[in-house]
Amino acid sequence: MQIENRALVLDLVAWLAPAPRPYDEVMAAWRTSCPRLTVWEDALDLGLVARRPADGTVAATEAGRALLRAEGRCA
């Protein structure tokens, strides 16, 4: 899987892996207006993280956790 900004995307997934975080906290930490730094969008588009509207959180998905394990960054 080819991922732009791979290291940062992995950092985002690893940050979310221990437990879901509030959407507002995730956006404050990871959203950017730079068109070349699309960490949040890339992780979401690749299915590595998911919004959970029912409780207003964002969590690492099983695909995200699997990628962390494959990269040696245990999830």
C-alpha positions in Angstrom: 0.0 0.0 0.0 1.5 3.3 -1.1 0.8 6.1 1.4 1.8 9.7 1.1 3.2 11.1 4.3 3.6 7.5 5.5 5.4 8.2 8.8 2.8 10.8 9.8 -0.1 8.6 8.9 1.4 5.9 11.0 1.9 8.4 13.9 -1.8 9.3 13.7 -3.0 5.7 13.7 -0.6 4.9 16.6 -1.9 7.9 18.5 -5.5 6.6 18.1 -4.7 2.9 18.6 -4.8 2.8 22.5 -8.3 4.3 22.6 -10.7 6.5 20.6 -10.3 10.2 21.0 -12.9 13.0 20.6 -13.3 14.2 17.1 -12.5 17.8 18.1 -9.2 16.8 19.7 -8.2 14.8 16.6 -9.0 17.8 14.4 -7.1 20.2 16.6 -4.0 18.0 16.6 -4.1 16.6 13.0 -6.0 18.8 10.6 -3.9 21.1 8.4 -4.6 23.6 5.7 -1.5 22.6 3.8 -2.5 20.9 0.6 0.7 18.7 0.7 0.1 17.5 4.3 -3.0 15.5 4.1 -2.4 13.1 7.1 -6.0 13.1 8.4 -7.5 12.8 4.9 -5.1 10.0 3.8 -5.7 8.0 7.0 -9.5 8.3 6.6 -9.5 7.6 2.9 -7.4 4.5 3.4 -9.7 3.2 6.1 -7.0 3.3 8.7 -9.1 5.5 11.0 -12.8 6.0 11.3 -15.2 8.6 12.7 -17.7 7.2 15.1 -20.6 9.7 15.0 -22.6 7.9 17.6 -20.2 9.0 20.3 -18.3 11.8 18.6 -15.0 10.0 18.5 -12.3 8.8 16.1 -10.7 5.4 16.4 -8.1 3.3 14.6 -9.7 0.6 12.5 -8.6 -3.0 12.3 -6.9 -2.1 9.0 -5.0 0.6 10.8 -4.0 -1.7 13.6 -2.9 -4.3 11.1 -0.7 -1.8 9.3 0.9 -0.8 12.7 1.6 -4.4 13.4 3.1 -4.9 9.9 5.3 -1.9 10.4 6.5 -3.2 13.8 4.6 -0.5 15.7 2.4 -2.9 17.7 -1.3 -1.9 18.1 
